Amino acid sequence: MMLPQFCTDPCVNFRPQTPLGSILGLTPDCPENFENGKPMLPLSQLLDDPWEVRRFHKWYMHASKLGMRDFIVRVPAEYFHLEEDCQFVVDFHDMYRLMRRKDLDVAQVTLFAM
């Protein structure tokens, strides 16, 4: 018995399915140590994390391609019972350690809790 062979019209172009990793801005390799512009988390962990982590990671991938290495956070005065709002710089390397749960200190946990 001969199986039918299917063919498509030559003018029909099929586009292969876009891998999920490229939609999120990820590459298959996620370095063990921080490298600016490389993914902070492997795809499997990123898909398990809350949407806020995925949103931050997508922004980080875009910002690091533009040359950013850190960002400024404004903290309202009432969070720490200060007289004025304060600002501090957060490095992407610090966020990498926080997301990978490495070397956590009180300042990083406080930042994450905000």
ZALOKE-847398 format. One line per 4 residues: their letters; for each residue x, y, z of C-alpha. Coordinates in Angstrom, 3 decimals. Layout:
BEGIN
A = X,Y,Z | ...
END
This chain:
BEGIN
MMLP = 0.000,0.000,0.000 | 1.380,3.342,-0.985 | 0.940,6.292,1.382 | -0.258,9.550,-0.143
QFCT = 2.317,12.267,-0.472 | 1.279,15.749,0.334 | 2.745,18.735,-1.370 | 2.047,22.418,-1.112
DPCV = 1.815,25.004,-3.764 | 5.266,26.584,-4.293 | 3.831,30.069,-3.791 | 2.701,29.218,-0.237
NFRP = 5.357,30.120,2.278 | 5.240,28.664,5.760 | 7.020,30.373,8.595 | 8.396,28.054,11.286
QTPL = 6.982,28.492,14.780 | 8.840,31.089,16.816 | 10.510,29.515,19.852 | 9.274,30.826,23.193
GSIL = 12.798,31.702,24.255 | 13.221,34.242,21.475 | 9.895,35.888,22.359 | 11.122,36.476,25.913
GLTP = 14.544,37.628,24.731 | 16.343,34.521,25.987 | 19.109,32.498,24.485 | 19.508,28.776,25.172
DCPE = 22.529,29.381,27.361 | 22.220,31.124,30.702 | 25.659,31.809,32.227 | 26.391,30.643,35.752
NFEN = 28.069,33.986,36.572 | 26.608,37.365,35.715 | 27.393,38.813,32.288 | 25.671,42.053,31.324
GKPM = 23.319,41.455,28.410 | 23.024,37.712,29.050 | 19.898,36.145,30.592 | 19.752,36.186,34.386
LPLS = 17.587,33.092,34.703 | 17.161,29.905,32.675 | 13.932,29.676,30.684 | 12.491,26.921,32.890
QLLD = 12.874,29.013,36.064 | 11.662,32.167,34.355 | 8.434,30.473,33.287 | 7.808,29.297,36.862
DPWE = 8.398,32.733,38.418 | 5.647,35.384,38.783 | 4.894,37.689,35.858 | 6.668,40.607,37.567
VRRF = 9.982,38.730,37.364 | 9.421,37.970,33.666 | 8.539,41.637,33.048 | 11.693,42.845,34.826
HKWY = 13.806,40.301,32.934 | 12.407,41.434,29.580 | 13.132,45.074,30.486 | 16.645,44.128,31.656
MHAS = 17.403,42.378,28.346 | 16.311,45.472,26.429 | 18.086,47.954,28.741 | 21.364,46.014,28.795
KLGM = 21.464,45.991,24.988 | 21.294,49.793,25.167 | 24.329,49.826,27.488 | 22.683,50.231,30.900
RDFI = 24.424,48.581,33.846 | 22.324,49.950,36.720 | 19.154,51.897,37.465 | 17.908,54.343,40.095
VRVP = 15.149,53.522,42.570 | 13.195,56.222,44.390 | 12.039,55.174,47.844 | 9.198,57.113,49.494
AEYF = 10.108,58.630,52.874 | 7.398,56.743,54.767 | 8.958,53.342,53.932 | 11.937,54.021,56.214
HLEE = 10.477,56.857,58.310 | 12.731,59.476,56.752 | 12.110,63.191,56.297 | 12.534,63.108,52.504
DCQF = 12.307,60.590,49.704 | 15.639,58.973,48.915 | 17.174,57.472,45.809 | 19.737,54.745,45.410
VVDF = 21.421,52.919,42.577 | 20.757,49.235,41.933 | 23.261,47.372,39.795 | 22.102,44.578,37.459
HDMY = 24.705,42.362,39.123 | 22.885,42.840,42.458 | 19.583,41.890,40.814 | 21.245,38.802,39.327
RLMR = 22.393,37.691,42.791 | 18.926,38.380,44.162 | 17.145,36.422,41.431 | 19.596,33.529,41.683
RKDL = 19.308,33.621,45.504 | 23.058,34.083,46.008 | 24.719,36.108,48.779 | 21.517,37.733,50.000
DVAQ = 21.911,40.515,52.504 | 19.405,42.715,54.320 | 19.570,45.515,51.741 | 18.741,43.170,48.871
VTLF = 15.844,41.531,50.700 | 14.484,44.979,51.627 | 14.736,46.071,47.995 | 12.928,42.944,46.801
AM = 10.190,43.387,49.423 | 9.364,46.879,48.150
END
